[in-house]
Amino acid sequence: MSTATQDDRDTAAASRPPDAQPPRGARFLLLLAVFLCAACGLVYELALTALGSYLIGNSVLQTSVVISVMVFAMGVGSLAAKPLRHRAVVAFAVLEGVLALIGGLSVLVLYAAFAWLQLYMPAMIVVSLVVGLLIGAEIPLLMTLLQRIRRQEASSAVADMFAVDYIGALVGGLCFPLLLLPTFGQLKGALVVGVVNAIAGVIVVVFIFRREIRRTVRAGLLTGVVAVLAVLGATYVFADDLEVTARQHMYGDPIVHAETTPYQDIVITRSTAFTGSPDIRLFLNGDLQFSSVDEYRYHESLVHPALSGRRSDVLIMGGGDGLALREVLRYEDVRHVTLVELDPAMTRLARTYAPLRTLNRGALDDPRVEVVNADAFSWLRGARQQYDAVIIDFPDPDSASLAKLYSVEFYHLLGRVLGPQGKVMVQSGSPFFAPKTYWSIAKTIETAGYATTEFQVDVPSFGNWGFVLAGRGTEPPALRLASEVPDLRYLDDAVLRAATVFPVDRRRTDVRASTLMDPAVLDYVLDEWRNY
């Protein structure tokens, strides 16, 4: 190992013969490499956090683990790279080749670990640690290379490098949700970034310092990067097949449709194994949303008690599959329905995917329906129309982004659009499997100033499931059906009367209301569903 000081190396660089000097434009090319490598590094970090939130929810925990592990590893990597500075060109080229390979394959590796090995968290920590080590080692090596191109004070070199590094991180952070995810998806997007990383980190640097590297070493580095690009390219070609195989392993029934959007992972399965008739099931981020065999039990319970009074104008929040909307539209006196659904891919499927369109009876194309693709919380802040009934059909609050839709603040905002005699129906999870979650939702609604009536029904594909009917004033709203109710397959007044009776082990417990600053419902749902 060389013991030369940095001053010695700078002096040596300055005394090189003219033919050993870096080519013109070398400083610009090196800063471009810094920019691209910084963008790639941040994309790897974002890809790992997004994948975790899709697969196992709890985006706060996923983000905290990935960022904290990677930042720690970057510090360790920066220290570990110090002895490599005397061979900075070769060390940096090798490091970037390895980073491109591991970072590019990281999403695929973690997806496989989740699908086949059920070891996602340990695998995520290991991958975050390795990627962080490699990213951290870039800094001292890049600093050395930058000073070798142009003699300047260390402080000036640091300023130049970090300025470009931060700009690259900004671009990478914006490209991930706006370009990579919509165009390539998570798995292919990571592979594309790996290719960019390999080209920027190896080919560019080898070109800049080609006169300083022995021909055999240069040939070895270029051969190595070609091998990395070949692996990433071959994986890209077979990425769809690999993703389908891994995804199918996680579901018991054949998958007939799957797509990953900027908001969620959508999977639809189809089976005739148990009923003899098609069973269409929708999963969002792995969580079952409905089974066509018994969804009518859920949606009749969700919709019809809320429409027992005035129902000229109805608001549905969530429910992008159109099944709750189907039930609302069965009333001829419903004049207008606003459906607020975050993910446009979900409402597109509800309109165009034949099995789903058959289930919802083409509800989204009814002239009485207005579809709004927006975040429900943000949309409420600007909404001004008054509604006679509000149907809330959000997924369970197993992430911070969903927990805000079960908060006191959200229900306060909802009060601004609810008519004087209006009713609100909220799907509230399972009183049996997650009683603290269920009663926390009820308490949150009460804390926001509503009177509530709680009830529970049995939906075979879900098990025991609960709802909260809420209204203004101090008297709990009556749980009943309208006299003009259409023919229902499951619900009648006798079922509703029985539904308000909770067995001893499902009755109200002492729980906290959920707020934006204290998302108690998130804590409860993660704890109670942990073993299911």
Secondary structure, 3 states (H helix, E strand, C coil): CCCCCHHHHHHHHHCCCHHHCCCCCHHHHHHHHHHHHHHHHHHHHHHHHHHHHHHHCCHHHHHHHHHHHHHHHHHHHHHHCHHHHHHHHHHHHHHHHHHHHHHHHHHHHHHHHHHHHCCHHHHHHHHHHHHHHHHHHHHHHHHHHHHHHCCCCHHHHHHHHHHHHHHHHHHHHHHHHHHHHHHHHHHHHHHHHHHHHHHHHHHHHHHHCHHHCCHHHHHHHHHHHHHHHHHHHHHHHCHHHHHHHHHHHHCCCCEEEEEECCCCEEEEEEECCCCCCCEEEEEECCEEEEECCCHHHHHHHHHHHHHCCCCCEEEEEECCCCHHHHHHCCCCCCCEEEEECCCHHHHHHHHHCHHHHHHHCCHHHCCCEEEECCCHHHHHHHCCCCEEEEEEECCCCCCHHHHHHHCHHHHHHHHCCEEEEEEEEEECCCCCCCHHHHHHHHHHHHHCCCEEEEEEEEECCCEEEEEEEEECCCCCCCCCCCCCCCCCCCCCHHHHHHHCCCCHHHCCCCCCCCCCCCCHHHHHHHHHCCCC
